[in-house]
Amino acid sequence: MNESSSHSTVSDAVTSEVDNYLACNSTDTTSLTAFPRLASAFRKYFAALPSSAAVERLFSTAEQILTARRCKMSDTLFEQAVFLRYKLKE
């Protein structure tokens, strides 16, 4: 099996699993046990962070940007500045 057909097979399996999950009427998260790929993605993207260190760093960055001299900065510009400063530190 070549790489292209292997990728296609996995893609088809994932698509099928998503379609089956969406057809399922259960709203309970335990229903994810029947859908292992979705359960893995759910744990990866919806898990709570174990500590607040990331949030503290973000607030510290925001505090450095929003000073007394910049208090009239628009919300949009402030969000963009925080995002850029945080990404540049990575």
C-alpha positions in Angstrom: 0.0 0.0 0.0 1.5 3.3 -1.0 1.5 6.5 1.1 -1.3 8.1 -0.8 -3.8 5.2 -0.5 -2.8 4.8 3.2 -3.6 8.5 3.8 -6.8 8.1 1.9 -7.9 5.1 4.0 -7.2 6.9 7.3 -9.0 9.9 6.0 -12.0 7.8 5.0 -12.0 6.1 8.4 -11.9 9.4 10.2 -14.6 10.9 8.1 -16.8 7.8 8.7 -16.2 8.0 12.4 -17.2 11.7 12.5 -20.3 11.0 10.5 -21.3 8.2 12.8 -20.7 10.4 15.9 -22.8 13.2 14.4 -25.6 10.7 13.7 -25.5 9.5 17.3 -28.1 11.3 19.5 -26.2 10.9 22.8 -25.1 14.1 24.5 -23.1 12.3 27.1 -19.3 12.4 26.8 -19.0 8.8 27.7 -20.4 8.0 24.2 -17.0 9.0 22.9 -15.7 5.6 24.0 -17.3 4.2 20.8 -15.3 6.7 18.7 -11.6 6.3 19.7 -10.2 8.9 17.2 -12.7 11.5 18.3 -12.1 10.7 22.0 -8.3 11.2 21.4 -8.9 14.6 19.7 -11.4 15.6 22.4 -8.9 14.9 25.2 -6.2 16.7 23.3 -8.2 19.9 22.5 -10.7 20.2 25.3 -8.5 19.2 28.3 -8.1 21.7 31.1 -4.6 23.0 31.7 -3.1 21.4 34.8 -1.9 24.8 36.1 -2.6 28.5 35.6 1.0 29.3 34.6 0.1 30.0 31.0 -2.7 32.3 32.1 -0.4 34.1 34.5 2.2 34.6 31.7 -0.5 36.0 29.4 -1.7 38.5 32.1 1.9 39.5 32.7 2.4 40.2 29.0 -0.9 42.2 28.9 0.2 44.2 31.9 3.5 45.2 30.2 1.5 46.4 27.2 -1.3 48.3 28.8 0.6 51.0 30.6 -0.6 54.4 31.7 0.7 55.9 28.5 -1.2 53.4 26.4 -4.6 53.4 28.3 -6.5 54.8 25.3 -5.5 51.8 23.1 -8.5 50.2 21.4 -9.5 46.7 22.3 -8.6 45.3 18.9 -5.2 46.9 18.9 -4.6 45.7 22.5 -5.6 42.1 21.6 -3.3 42.2 18.6 -0.4 43.6 20.6 -0.8 41.0 23.3 -1.0 38.2 20.7 2.1 39.4 18.9 4.2 39.9 22.1 3.1 36.5 23.4 4.0 34.7 20.1 7.3 36.5 19.8 8.3 35.2 23.3 7.7 31.6 22.2 
